[in-house]
Each structure stands twice: as C-alpha cells, then as structure tokens.
C-alpha cells in the first residue's frame, strides 16, 4: 500500500519510513508544505500521514487546499498539537483521523489500515470504474466527484457514503451498511454518526439536482429531483 508521509522532523520521518516499510507499506516522504500537493497529485497514495507544523505552508492549509482540489485520499493528522480544539479543527478541515504525538506504531498502522479499508469498501467493486447518477459523476481514477465539470468539495467520509449510494442507484442502503463503509474499523463511534455525514452531504448536493432521501426503517437512497 502506498503512503505519503508529510513530516518535517528528519529523525521522525526516517524512523517511520523504515518501520512502516518493514510492515509492507511503500512510503514516499515530503518535508515541505509547499511541495505536498504536487507530490500528492503526481503519485496518488492510498493514505496520507500529515504533520501540522510544516515549513512553507501549515498542514491544515495543505489539507484544506487538497480537499478544495478534489483530492479525496484518506488523511491521518499526526502532530504534537493534541488539544480537543486542534482535533476538531483538523477533522472539520477534512481529516479522517487524528493521532497526537507521542504515539504507538501499532496504533498508527492499525488506523491507517482502517482508513484504507474504509475507502476500498466504499463500493462493492473498487475497480468498477466511474459512477454516474443524474448530473453527478465519480471519477474512479482521480477519486473525485464532479457536477457539470465542477469538483464537489467532499470530505473522505462524505465521499465514501456518496460512492456507496451511487453504486446502488435507486436502491436503499441501510444505515448499518453505510456505517460499516464510512466508519470501518472505528470502535468508539455510534450509528448516529452516519446521520451527521448524511446531513452534511445532503447540503452539498442541494444544487446538483440529486437528492439524498431518508427512507424510515430502510436506510438512504439517491433520487433525481
């Protein structure tokens, strides 16, 4: 699995690259915020580990720009900024997970594998190619959703949920199944968290002509109009 490690501390970067490499990861590294996005686009990884304190551009600014550009790769923030406020800011900016330093390597790898698994389970067949529903198009290779040639600014969780619904056009997907897809491997999350992702995604689809409908007792589906 390909990983992009964005860390400006040379010792930490080298240690993680070696340790994760021994566990089967192909680890590319970057130590400058101004270079991250170009490297990310040139060789799309399956997950990104992003430090916040970077030279050039702060990690949160990098993440915000990546999501605006439609880069939907799962991102785990790894930083010494461990307050609740920092975590909320990171998650609201588009991060999928947050691990404060110091950390356990086994936990880091487990979280990364959960993020990759969640992304891969977003559709029944990850190699199915592009998806289309109404005016919405999912570009499988680029990992982004488009509406009339405009990239939708979705978080990875919103993206995973929308992929799951678009893979089953006109059919309801249960809340339990969506939970398994969007929050795969996460132990301390309640089923109601799916409703939060649905709410946010519904607002972002408001101008697309595609509606996200709740069917009580059945789940959720997409419809045109």
Order of alpha helices (4+ residues) and beta strands (2+ residues): beta-alpha-beta-alpha-beta-alpha-beta-alpha-beta-alpha-beta-beta-beta-beta-alpha-alpha-alpha-beta-beta
